[in-house]
Amino acid sequence: MKALKNILAISAAAVMMCGCQGDLLETSPYGSVAAGNMWSSENLADKGVTAIYSTLFKSYVGMQQYQMDCFGVSADCRDQDYPIMVNKITTQNSMFSSYWSQHYSGISRANDAIAHLPEVNMGDTKKARYMAEAKVMRAYFYYKLNIMYKGVPIYLEPVEASECTKGQSSEAEVWQAIITDLTDAINEPNLPNIYAQGSSDYGRATKGLAYALRGKAYLYQKDYAKAAADFEAVGNCGFSLFQGEYKQLFKEANEQSPEMIFSVQCIGMPGLGNDISFRYGTRSSFGSCWNTFLASTDFVETYENADGSEFDWDDYIPGYSEMEPAARSVYFFRDGLTEKEIEELAKTGADMSKYLPNGNEARIKTAYANRDPRLAATIITPYAEYNGANNSNEFTYTLRWPYRGYDTAAPFDLKTDTNNRFYYLFRKFVAEGASEIPNRAYSPIDIPLIRYADILLNLAECYNEMDQTDKAVECVNQVRGRAGAALLNSNAPTTVTGKDNLRERIRNERRWEFNGEGVNFFDEMRWGTWKESKFFEGSGLKQIWGEHQYRYTWSGDQVYTWPAPWSERQLNENLTLADGWRD
């Protein structure tokens, strides 16, 4: 079932990188195989095309895309590692240069394949399929660049380092190049619509992926009719929602469900597996993980009640929202506090007059009991259980506060890497028990890049903007129905009241559906809502009761368009700096 993954493993061991302009365009990307010989046989051509997919293992291309959720609404970084979140970003930041160079690395490999495949002695059917795959992948890399830089240099053939001198093409010109590649692939009869689970070619580009990407390119340009037609075609290619429990979609057993249109093919091997469990998991997770990234307190509070009504703390604990965060921490304390604990917690500002020695836990649990099921499926909330491990021994832990210790004995409190703070924690992608992953640094669970739920909600956006409300609601309800959430228009709270109302419902649906997957940040950038959704007054990393650890600071509207990196502009004087940026 992981044939392509095993090929990638071999390729990764053999394919070494070198490049020009900081990996901008690789001219000799095949290690011990001379560039001139790379396409001299079918076997070497296989390796050359596989090398295009290996680019997905680069951090910003695919392997660590989940980290982008720290920029979106669903996650926070506990260590305040990102200058862009606190108004300290410059064009010399490595994020800009790495994102740029890693995607151009993939473009270089695709260009090499497209240029040389015609001369390879191999079957015409396979050659045509490989050409289509290379064009889909090149389009994907340019798509990822264009959504951030809004115009980049277009290279459609191999070039030498000295030839990397183009300035940026316009955003519209890049979209057209992307659409041309994807249209060629869609028109290629030898490119399959979809690969079935277990196929030796599973993980390769398909016609369904080409339609999905072209639809997204049209969506970015607000050409809703063309985007909708392409999104509809994705379903006609055979992709559909996974019909099992939402939580199970992100397990290895279901990573090849028909919902997964495009994903990074991971293996439980060093360098070929992902580290999401390590970064999202806790000390009680297998391998003793770090919870580097935390589920956002503000985001958790956006999850609706089970009937689709808006969650409000005051409905569960009257007066909660009027209290100072430190004072209302009392509601999150465990039952049976000792006198010493009570004394120490009072010093932190907790209003201990509201403490219930024998009912504190039950009271707070009611605030999480009847919510959108995706909350409990993806986030560990106070006094929820988690199936973790200590070495090879499995235990059921509970997220309690304050922590009392004992990793392998009662009361089995869930231990974090931040035991002096009480945070929401991720459950999604985190190993359960002691058998799901071989090592915290290389989980075998594939990283989803495009799911069918993504396409359905993109389609809902198109329908809504075209005033086809019923069709839009139907798409949203497919996603909500699978998750077990109340369907739109099923009761008073879920009744759609107009186009603007439905637009916001669709946006929230995407936030809840894709939390922790690295999708939301790109949505907020596309919608132009990043400032309002992430940098609102009072935003920042907070403990569960809302007490700040650090605050976010808006850097200015120029961040909606990333700048050509400083390092690239030093090598290519034809690159220009985006408006509003300074070095």
Secondary structure, DSSP 8 states (H G I E B T S, - for coil): --HHHHHHHHHHHH-----STTTTS-SS-STTS-GGGTTSSHHHHHHHHHHHHHGGGSIIIIITGGGGGGTSSSEEETT---GGGBT---TT-HHHHHHHHHHHHHHHHHHHHHHHGGGS-S-HHHHHHHHHHHHHHHHHHHHHHHHHHSS-----S---GGG-------HHHHHHHHHHHHHHHHT-TTS-S---TT-TTTTS--HHHHHHHHHHHHHHTT-HHHHHHHHHHHHHTT-----S-GGGGGSGGGTTSTTEEEEE---SSTTTSB-HHHHH--TTSTT-----EEE-HHHHTTS-BTTS----HHHHSTTGGGS-HHHHGGGG--SS--HHHHHHHHHTT--GGG--TTTHHHHHHHHHHTB-HHHHHHEE-TT-EEEEEETTEEEEEE--SS----TTSTT-B---S-TTS--BEE-TT---TTTS-S-TT-B-S-EEEEEHHHHHHHHHHHHHHTT-HHHHHHHHHHHHHHHT---TTSSSTT---SHHHHHHHHHHHHHHHTTTTT-HHHHHHHHT-HHHHHSSTT-EEE-TTS-EEEE-B---GGGGS----HHHHHH-TT----TT---
